[in-house]
Amino acid sequence: MSHTRQERLEALGRVMDTLDILRVKCPWDAVQTNQSLRPNTIEEVYELCQALLDDNTPEIRKELGDVLLHVLFYSKIADEKEQFDIADVCDALNSKLIFRHPHVFGDVKADDAHQVEQNWEDIKLREGNGRKKTVLEGVPAALPALVKAFRVQEKAANVGFDWETPAQVWDKVKEEIGEVSQAIASGNLRDIEEEFGDLMFSVINAARLYKVNPENALERTNRKFIARFNYIESQATAAGRSIRDLSLNEMERLWQQAKTAVNPEHTDDK
């Protein structure tokens, strides 16, 4: 069901009115601060990401509401301190959208999504309250390492620092595998950790070059592993045994069964 613009504004207004009441009358809502809400915000964003990965429309709608509540809550706290309110947030966002889309609102040319991304990087380098920003400055330090690696590689690629063809990345992956082997042979734990990091960074880069989001790919593999491992455990329980009592050969046999018996998202195991 599609609502009119007025209905959407009225719905947003109702949520804001409810939040105003809760901020005064609910003991929990009344004492929240930016710092106390922050862990909950992180959790809500992850729950939204899970719903998106599941492509679960009812859950996406629900989790979007939870994330929106946090946006409104932070804006409400700032309004109470006379710093800004939700209108300022929306106005700043609207101005940024227009400024960063000169191919729509100006005379800059962009024929495809890649050119748009390159234009964005050029624009963001010019932003920063009068000082020149660096290419990688916009990548949040608090991002999980896998996501951060993907983002810094994207940003570097958008200014031309990239392989000429995707196939070239495999020589780098092979090189890093060799360096991991050498580090393991040396027995130096610090070197082993560093070389594993380099290897993972190069694999993430390969995923990017082949248009695969490594976070989504790894999460799908996590879920596949969990489903198949749970199958092994359930089969052991059904036989009146503990999974700890199974031999490795028995586990491997059940694992192979699980590949056809359990298949989350219906992905093929190549």
C-alpha positions, 0 to 999 in steps of 0.5 A: 500500500502506497501512502500519500505524501501528507499521510507519510508526514502525518505518520512521522509526526505521530511517532515524534509526538509519541517520543515527546511523551515518552521522553517526559513520562517513561523513566527509561526513555527520560534518562537516555543519552547519546552514549547510553543509546549507542550500543542499542543503535549498533544492535538495531542496525545489525538486526536490520542488516540481518532482515535485509540479508534474509529478504524478509519484508515484514522484518525489514519494515519492523527493523527500519522502524527501530532504526528510525526511532534512534534517528529521531531519539538522537535528534530529540536529545540534541533539540533539548540541548538546543543544538539541532533538531530533526528538521536540521538533520533533514535539511543537511541531508537534502543539501548533501544529496543535491551537492553530491549528485551534480549529474542530476541537479547540475551539469556534470556528466555520469553515464553509469554507476561507476562514474557516479562513484568516482564523482562522489569521491572527487566531491567528498575530497572537496568537502570538509569545512574548507580543508582538503580531505584525504581519500580514506578519511571518510572510512569510520575507524570503528567499522568491523575490519572486514567491512573497513577493508572493503570500503578502503579498497573501494575508495582507493579504486575510485581514484584510480588505485586498482588492478587493470583487470580482475584476473591480476589479483590472483597473483597477489593472492597466491603471493600472500599464501606463500608469505603465510606459509613462510611466516608459519615456518618461521614460528613468529606469531606476530609475522603469522598474524600480519601475513594472514591479515595481508592474505585476507585483505587480498581475498577481500580485494578479489571479491570486490573486483568480481562484484561480490560483497565479502561481508554478505558472502561470508555471512551466507557461508556462516549460516550455511556452516551453522545449519549443517553443523546443527544437522550433525548435532541433531542426528547425533541426538536422534541416535541417543548420542552426544556430538562429542562421541562421534568420530571425525569420520562419522561427522564427515559422513553426516556433513555430506548428508547435510549438504543435501538435507539442509540448504539455507537460501538454496545455495549450491555447494560447488 
